Amino acid sequence: MSFNKEAILDVKNLKQHFRLDRKNVLKAVDDVSFTVYKGETFGLVGESGSGKSTTGRSIIRLYDPTAGEVTFCGEKISGNIGKSTEKMLRTKMQMIFQDPMASLNPRKTVLDIIAQGLDIHDLYRTKEERREKVYEILETVGLSREHAHRYPHEFSGGQRQRIGIARALVVNPDFVIADEAISALDVSIQAQVVNLLKKLQKERNLTYIFIAHDLSMVKYISDKIGVMHLGKMVELGTAEAIYNNAVHPYTKSLLSAIPHPNPILEKARKRTHYDKSNIDYNKGELIEIEKEHFVLGTREEMKQWTA
């Protein structure tokens, strides 16, 4: 259970607001809090535009958070941070991006793309050591050393994502944010990439935030799940609690959208429509309805949803 585990990431009241013009502000992430424990996978789900990718990017400081506090490995990584903290963050936390083609430099060989982190942080003594580290990580992700001298356009989508994974892991991080890492891939390749991530997690004792909108895949890989909608965390709990005992009507609508592999059951599947017009997220609070299972709402809404 998580009370025996060590917290690697603690996010408190994270806000990421973008000013659209003089009057309007987009609250992409609004007062989000959660904790990720060492060695587990925290799934972050929600429809497009719910704020899940922005949450990941704010944690890793691709965006400077508007407000809130983020603690990683016992050190505060939000607000003004020193050079040593920044170096720790840049090596110990890495990101795998959604579109493998867009995130790989088409003018560089795979060797130079993967070695970029090694170059920036001076993690080798000789050119030979640099090359060997790249060869080793390529073989770890299921590619061969011959692939190191090719360019990104010479690979399939699944192979390109493996290169993205290799680039993230070459600096030996403890924590990886996989931002929609499988959504741009064919379904048959998605399972291969997720199985590879699970295998690497076991071998390297990695902790993941797995961002996706495919709930069936999130259930397969995650220990805990956070459901986001309109920048708010609407439900938070173990994978088992979210799938077997969802309380928030938005979570229920997401679960009802999962297609069933059996065509007879699929034909009978009923979609649950979510109507937000009579729910005000700002009036609610995260209420613990069972151990480690939190739902955003007022006391009245909670009675209604659990009745």
C-alpha positions as CSV (number, residue, x, y, z in Angstrom):
1,M,0.0,0.0,0.0
2,S,1.1,3.6,-0.7
3,F,1.6,4.4,3.1
4,N,4.6,2.1,3.1
5,K,6.0,3.7,-0.1
6,E,8.2,6.8,-0.6
7,A,6.6,9.8,-2.4
8,I,8.8,10.8,-5.4
9,L,6.5,13.6,-6.7
10,D,4.1,15.8,-4.7
11,V,1.9,18.3,-6.6
12,K,0.0,20.8,-4.5
13,N,-2.6,23.2,-5.9
14,L,-0.9,23.4,-9.3
15,K,-2.2,26.2,-11.5
16,Q,-1.3,26.9,-15.1
17,H,-3.1,29.9,-16.6
18,F,-2.6,31.4,-20.0
19,R,-3.6,35.0,-20.8
20,L,-5.6,35.0,-24.1
21,D,-6.1,38.8,-24.2
22,R,-6.5,41.7,-21.7
23,K,-9.7,40.3,-20.3
24,N,-9.6,36.6,-20.8
25,V,-7.5,34.0,-19.1
26,L,-7.5,30.3,-20.0
27,K,-7.3,28.2,-16.8
28,A,-5.7,25.1,-18.4
29,V,-4.8,23.6,-15.1
30,D,-6.7,24.8,-12.0
31,D,-5.8,23.8,-8.5
32,V,-4.7,20.3,-9.1
33,S,-3.1,18.2,-6.3
34,F,-1.8,14.6,-6.3
35,T,1.1,12.4,-5.1
36,V,3.1,9.8,-7.1
37,Y,4.9,7.1,-5.2
38,K,8.2,5.5,-6.2
39,G,7.9,2.6,-8.6
40,E,4.3,3.2,-9.5
41,T,2.5,4.4,-12.6
42,F,0.1,7.3,-12.2
43,G,-2.4,7.5,-15.1
44,L,-3.7,10.9,-16.1
45,V,-6.8,10.7,-18.2
46,G,-9.4,13.0,-19.8
47,E,-10.7,14.2,-23.1
48,S,-8.6,16.5,-25.4
49,G,-8.3,19.9,-23.8
50,S,-8.8,18.7,-20.2
51,G,-5.4,19.9,-19.1
52,K,-3.6,16.6,-18.6
53,S,-0.6,17.3,-21.0
54,T,-0.3,20.8,-19.6
55,T,-0.1,19.3,-16.1
56,G,2.8,17.1,-17.3
57,R,4.6,20.0,-19.0
58,S,4.2,22.2,-16.0
59,I,5.7,19.6,-13.7
60,I,8.8,19.1,-15.8
61,R,9.1,22.9,-16.2
62,L,8.4,23.2,-20.0
63,Y,6.0,25.8,-18.7
64,D,6.6,27.8,-15.6
65,P,3.6,27.1,-13.3
66,T,1.4,30.1,-12.5
67,A,0.9,29.0,-8.9
68,G,1.2,25.9,-6.7
69,E,4.1,23.8,-5.4
70,V,5.8,20.8,-7.0
71,T,8.3,18.7,-4.9
72,F,10.4,16.0,-6.6
73,C,12.8,13.7,-4.7
74,G,12.4,15.9,-1.7
75,E,13.4,19.1,-3.5
76,K,11.1,22.0,-4.6
77,I,11.1,22.3,-8.4
78,S,8.5,25.0,-8.8
79,G,9.2,28.8,-8.6
80,N,12.8,29.9,-8.6
81,I,15.3,27.0,-8.4
82,G,19.0,26.8,-8.2
83,K,21.4,25.3,-10.9
84,S,22.0,22.1,-8.9
85,T,18.2,21.5,-8.6
86,E,17.7,22.2,-12.3
87,K,20.5,19.8,-13.2
88,M,18.9,17.1,-11.0
89,L,15.5,17.8,-12.6
90,R,16.8,17.6,-16.1
91,T,18.5,14.3,-15.6
92,K,16.2,12.6,-13.1
93,M,13.0,13.5,-14.8
94,Q,12.4,12.9,-18.5
95,M,9.5,13.1,-21.0
96,I,8.4,11.0,-23.9
97,F,6.4,13.1,-26.4
98,Q,3.2,12.3,-28.3
99,D,4.3,12.7,-31.9
100,P,7.6,10.8,-32.3
101,M,8.3,12.4,-35.8
102,A,7.7,16.0,-34.5
103,S,9.9,15.5,-31.5
104,L,12.9,14.0,-33.4
105,N,15.3,16.4,-35.3
106,P,15.1,15.2,-39.0
107,R,18.6,16.5,-39.7
108,K,20.3,14.5,-37.0
109,T,21.2,10.8,-36.9
110,V,19.6,8.7,-34.2
111,L,23.0,8.5,-32.5
112,D,23.2,12.3,-32.1
113,I,19.5,12.6,-31.2
114,I,19.8,10.1,-28.3
115,A,23.2,11.4,-27.2
116,Q,21.9,15.0,-26.8
117,G,21.2,14.5,-23.1
118,L,24.6,13.0,-22.6
119,D,26.2,16.0,-24.4
120,I,24.3,18.6,-22.4
121,H,25.1,17.1,-19.0
122,D,28.7,15.8,-19.8
123,L,27.8,12.2,-19.0
124,Y,30.7,10.6,-20.8
125,R,34.5,10.9,-21.0
126,T,35.3,9.7,-24.5
127,K,33.5,9.6,-27.9
128,E,33.7,5.8,-27.6
129,E,31.9,5.8,-24.3
130,R,29.2,8.1,-25.8
131,R,28.7,5.8,-28.7
132,E,28.5,2.6,-26.5
133,K,25.9,4.2,-24.2
134,V,23.7,4.9,-27.2
135,Y,24.2,1.4,-28.6
136,E,23.3,-0.1,-25.3
137,I,20.1,1.9,-24.8
138,L,19.0,1.2,-28.4
139,E,19.3,-2.5,-27.7
140,T,17.4,-2.0,-24.4
141,V,14.4,-0.6,-26.3
142,G,14.4,-3.3,-29.0
143,L,16.4,-1.7,-31.8
144,S,19.9,-2.6,-33.0
145,R,23.1,-0.6,-33.0
146,E,23.0,-0.4,-36.8
147,H,19.9,1.9,-36.4
148,A,22.2,4.5,-34.7
149,H,23.5,5.9,-38.0
150,R,20.1,6.3,-39.7
151,Y,17.8,9.3,-39.8
152,P,14.2,9.5,-38.2
153,H,12.4,9.4,-41.6
154,E,13.8,5.9,-42.2
155,F,11.8,4.4,-39.3
156,S,8.2,3.4,-38.7
157,G,6.1,5.2,-36.1
158,G,6.6,2.4,-33.5
159,Q,10.4,2.5,-34.1
160,R,10.5,6.3,-33.8
161,Q,8.7,6.1,-30.5
162,R,11.3,3.6,-29.3
163,I,13.9,6.1,-30.2
164,G,12.0,8.7,-28.1
165,I,12.0,6.3,-25.2
166,A,15.8,5.6,-25.7
167,R,16.5,9.4,-25.7
168,A,14.5,9.8,-22.4
169,L,16.2,6.8,-20.7
170,V,19.9,7.4,-21.8
171,V,20.5,9.8,-18.9
172,N,19.2,7.2,-16.3
173,P,16.2,9.0,-15.0
174,D,14.1,7.9,-12.0
175,F,10.9,9.5,-13.3
176,V,9.3,9.5,-16.8
177,I,6.3,11.5,-18.1
178,A,4.8,9.7,-21.1
179,D,2.6,12.3,-22.7
180,E,0.2,10.5,-25.0
181,A,3.1,8.3,-25.9
182,I,1.0,5.7,-27.8
183,S,-1.9,7.7,-29.2
184,A,-0.1,8.4,-32.6
185,L,0.6,4.6,-33.1
186,D,-1.4,1.8,-34.6
187,V,-3.3,-0.3,-32.1
188,S,-1.1,-3.4,-32.7
189,I,2.0,-1.3,-32.0
190,Q,0.5,0.4,-28.9
191,A,0.5,-2.8,-27.0
192,Q,4.2,-3.5,-27.9
193,V,5.2,0.0,-26.7
194,V,3.2,-0.3,-23.4
195,N,4.7,-3.7,-22.7
196,L,8.2,-2.3,-23.3
197,L,7.4,0.6,-20.9
198,K,6.3,-2.0,-18.2
199,K,9.4,-4.1,-18.8
200,L,11.7,-1.1,-18.5
201,Q,9.9,0.1,-15.4
202,K,10.6,-3.3,-13.7
203,E,14.3,-3.4,-14.9
204,R,15.2,0.2,-14.0
205,N,12.8,0.8,-11.1
206,L,11.2,3.7,-12.9
207,T,8.2,5.8,-11.9
208,Y,5.7,7.0,-14.6
209,I,3.1,9.5,-15.2
210,F,1.2,8.0,-18.1
211,I,-1.0,10.6,-19.9
212,A,-3.6,9.2,-22.3
213,H,-7.3,9.3,-23.3
214,D,-7.6,5.6,-23.9
215,L,-8.9,4.3,-20.6
216,S,-8.5,0.6,-21.4
217,M,-4.8,1.1,-21.9
218,V,-4.5,3.3,-18.8
219,K,-6.2,0.6,-16.7
220,Y,-3.6,-2.0,-18.0
221,I,-0.6,0.1,-17.1
222,S,-1.6,2.2,-14.1
223,D,-1.6,1.7,-10.3
224,K,-3.4,5.0,-9.6
225,I,-5.5,7.1,-11.9
226,G,-6.4,10.8,-11.9
227,V,-9.4,11.9,-14.1
228,M,-9.2,15.5,-15.4
229,H,-11.9,17.7,-17.0
230,L,-11.6,21.4,-17.8
231,G,-8.4,21.8,-15.8
232,K,-9.8,20.2,-12.7
233,M,-9.0,16.8,-11.1
234,V,-12.5,15.4,-10.8
235,E,-11.7,11.9,-9.5
236,L,-8.6,10.3,-8.1
237,G,-8.0,6.8,-6.9
238,T,-6.5,3.4,-7.5
239,A,-7.1,1.8,-11.0
240,E,-9.4,-0.7,-9.3
241,A,-11.5,1.9,-7.6
242,I,-11.9,4.1,-10.7
243,Y,-12.9,1.2,-13.0
244,N,-15.1,-0.7,-10.5
245,N,-16.6,2.0,-8.4
246,A,-16.5,5.3,-10.4
247,V,-18.6,8.0,-8.7
248,H,-18.2,11.3,-10.7
249,P,-20.6,11.4,-13.7
250,Y,-17.8,12.5,-16.0
251,T,-15.7,9.4,-15.1
252,K,-18.8,7.3,-15.7
253,S,-19.2,8.8,-19.2
254,L,-15.6,8.2,-20.0
255,L,-15.8,4.5,-18.9
256,S,-19.0,4.1,-21.0
257,A,-17.1,5.2,-24.1
258,I,-14.7,2.2,-23.9
259,P,-15.5,-0.1,-26.8
260,H,-16.1,-3.8,-26.0
261,P,-14.1,-6.4,-28.1
262,N,-17.2,-8.7,-28.1
263,P,-19.4,-7.5,-30.9
264,I,-22.6,-8.7,-29.2
265,L,-21.8,-6.8,-26.0
266,E,-20.6,-3.9,-28.0
267,K,-23.9,-3.7,-29.8
268,A,-25.7,-3.5,-26.4
269,R,-23.3,-1.0,-24.9
270,K,-25.0,2.2,-23.7
271,R,-23.1,5.5,-23.7
272,T,-23.6,7.7,-20.7
273,H,-24.0,11.4,-21.6
274,Y,-22.3,13.9,-19.3
275,D,-24.1,17.2,-18.8
276,K,-21.9,19.7,-16.9
277,S,-24.4,22.6,-17.1
278,N,-25.7,21.9,-13.5
279,I,-22.3,21.2,-11.9
280,D,-20.0,24.0,-10.7
281,Y,-16.5,22.6,-10.2
282,N,-15.5,25.7,-8.2
283,K,-18.1,25.0,-5.5
284,G,-16.9,21.4,-5.0
285,E,-13.9,20.0,-3.1
286,L,-12.1,16.7,-3.3
287,I,-13.9,14.5,-0.9
288,E,-12.5,11.0,0.2
289,I,-15.4,8.6,-0.3
290,E,-13.3,5.5,0.5
291,K,-9.6,4.9,1.3
292,E,-7.5,6.7,-1.3
293,H,-10.5,7.4,-3.5
294,F,-11.3,11.2,-3.9
295,V,-14.1,12.8,-5.9
296,L,-14.6,16.5,-6.7
297,G,-18.1,17.8,-5.7
298,T,-20.2,19.2,-2.9
299,R,-21.7,17.1,-0.1
300,E,-25.2,17.2,-1.8
301,E,-23.7,16.1,-5.2
302,M,-21.9,13.3,-3.4
303,K,-25.1,12.0,-1.9
304,Q,-26.8,12.1,-5.2
305,W,-24.0,10.4,-7.1
306,T,-23.5,7.6,-4.5
307,A,-27.3,7.0,-4.0
